[in-house]
Amino acid sequence: MTAVYLLNHLFNFIAPALWLAVFLPGVCRLLWRGAPARLSLVEQMGVQLVVGVLVLLAGLVVLGRDGAMLTYAMLVALAAVGQWLMQR
C-alpha cells in the first residue's frame, strides 16, 4: 500500500467524525443564538472530532470491522450528548 492509499483510507475512516465535528457545533450555534457556550466554535469542533475518532476506533476494535451501523449510531449519540454538555 502506498502512502497515498494509506492517507486515503485514513481520511475515509475519520470522514464521518470530521463531518459531524464541523456540522454539529455550527448548527447548534444557529439554533441557540442567545445561549452562551462554554467553549469557542473551534474548540467544540476539536472536542467533537477527538470523541468521534475515538468512537470509530472503539467500534473497529470491538466489532472487528469498519462501517458497522452500531458504530455510526454510537457516533451520533455521543456527538449529540457531547454537544449538549458543551452547550450547558
C-alpha positions as CSV (number, residue, x, y, z in Angstrom):
1,M,0.0,0.0,0.0
2,T,1.4,3.3,-1.0
3,A,1.3,6.4,1.2
4,V,-1.4,8.0,-1.0
5,Y,-3.6,4.9,-0.5
6,L,-2.9,4.9,3.3
7,L,-3.8,8.6,3.6
8,N,-7.0,8.0,1.6
9,H,-8.0,5.1,3.8
10,L,-7.3,7.1,7.0
11,F,-9.3,10.1,5.7
12,N,-12.2,8.0,4.7
13,F,-12.1,6.3,8.1
14,I,-12.4,9.6,10.0
15,A,-14.7,11.3,7.5
16,P,-17.9,10.7,9.4
17,A,-16.4,12.1,12.6
18,L,-15.0,15.0,10.8
19,W,-18.3,15.8,9.1
20,L,-20.1,15.7,12.5
21,A,-17.4,17.8,14.2
22,V,-17.9,20.6,11.6
23,F,-21.6,20.4,11.2
24,L,-23.0,19.9,14.7
25,P,-21.4,22.9,16.5
26,G,-22.3,25.2,13.7
27,V,-25.9,24.1,13.6
28,C,-26.2,24.4,17.4
29,R,-24.8,28.0,17.2
30,L,-27.6,28.8,14.7
31,L,-30.3,27.2,16.8
32,W,-29.3,28.5,20.2
33,R,-28.2,32.1,19.4
34,G,-29.0,33.5,22.8
35,A,-27.3,30.8,24.9
36,P,-23.6,31.5,25.6
37,A,-21.4,28.4,25.0
38,R,-18.6,27.4,27.3
39,L,-16.1,26.7,24.5
40,S,-15.5,28.6,21.3
41,L,-16.6,27.1,18.0
42,V,-13.2,25.8,17.1
43,E,-12.8,24.2,20.5
44,Q,-16.1,22.5,20.2
45,M,-15.2,21.2,16.8
46,G,-11.9,19.8,18.2
47,V,-13.6,18.1,21.1
48,Q,-16.2,16.6,18.7
49,L,-13.5,15.4,16.3
50,V,-11.5,13.7,19.1
51,V,-14.6,12.0,20.6
52,G,-15.7,10.9,17.1
53,V,-12.4,9.4,16.1
54,L,-12.2,7.5,19.5
55,V,-15.7,6.1,18.9
56,L,-14.8,5.0,15.4
57,L,-11.6,3.3,16.7
58,A,-13.6,1.6,19.5
59,G,-16.1,0.3,17.0
60,L,-13.3,-1.0,14.8
61,V,-11.7,-2.8,17.8
62,V,-14.9,-4.2,19.4
63,L,-16.8,-5.2,16.2
64,G,-13.7,-6.1,14.1
65,R,-14.6,-4.1,11.1
66,D,-15.2,-0.6,9.9
67,G,-18.6,0.8,8.9
68,A,-20.9,-1.0,11.2
69,M,-24.2,0.7,11.8
70,L,-23.8,0.3,15.6
71,T,-20.6,2.3,15.4
72,Y,-22.3,5.1,13.5
73,A,-25.3,5.1,15.9
74,M,-22.9,5.4,18.8
75,L,-21.0,8.2,17.0
76,V,-24.2,10.2,16.5
77,A,-25.4,9.6,20.1
78,L,-22.1,10.5,21.7
79,A,-21.7,13.6,19.5
80,A,-25.2,14.8,20.5
81,V,-24.6,14.2,24.2
82,G,-21.2,15.9,24.0
83,Q,-22.6,18.9,22.2
84,W,-25.4,19.1,24.7
85,L,-22.9,19.1,27.6
86,M,-20.8,21.8,25.9
87,Q,-24.0,24.0,25.5
88,R,-24.9,23.8,29.2
